[in-house]
């Protein structure tokens, strides 16, 4: 069991890191509408909109500025730290 957890942890952290990069790309694309309408932009929005939409329900934009992506990135960072701590705790007791 311990070897499985040691093996899977880097993959989970890599997926979280890749998703964070995709979120940043989505945020940067919001400044250029032409990119959002491309097939690449639609793919990025398809990947990020469910996650960002969750935060947009609770954090409305202030004027023209949408703070929900910043909170979403912060939450993803907290989740990644929590997963690391959970894995360390489990491994300590195995």
PyMOL commands that set and color helices and strands:
alter all, ss='L'
color gray80, all
select helices_A, chain A and resi 2-29+33-36+39-58+68-93
alter helices_A, ss='H'
color red, helices_A
deselect
rebuild
show_as cartoon
